[in-house]
Amino acid sequence: MDGGDRAIVRLSPAQRKWLERGLTQPAGKLPLFDLEGRKVNPQVVKKCVDEGWAEPWFANELKPDWLVCKLTAVGRAVLAELDA
């Protein structure tokens, strides 16, 4: 494999929308709710964490089952590449 080969990253529309919201937030904080006020699908969160695009940030003491995440450097790079 030469240096020009790259893996193709495929984000679902929901994953991309969620991750993009972290670009404008302090420290890349990702929202718990979508723009319509619904809780972000936990499968979207899990997939993004599993892929390294997001990472758990801190425990939510009021809602321990909710995962508070932030965008990672890898996630930022994936979004930048998709926009290139």
Secondary structure as UniProt FT lines:
FT   TURN            3..4
FT   HELIX           13..21
FT   HELIX           22..24
FT   HELIX           26..28
FT   TURN            35..36
FT   HELIX           42..51
FT   STRAND          54..59
FT   TURN            64..65
FT   STRAND          67..71
FT   HELIX           73..83
//
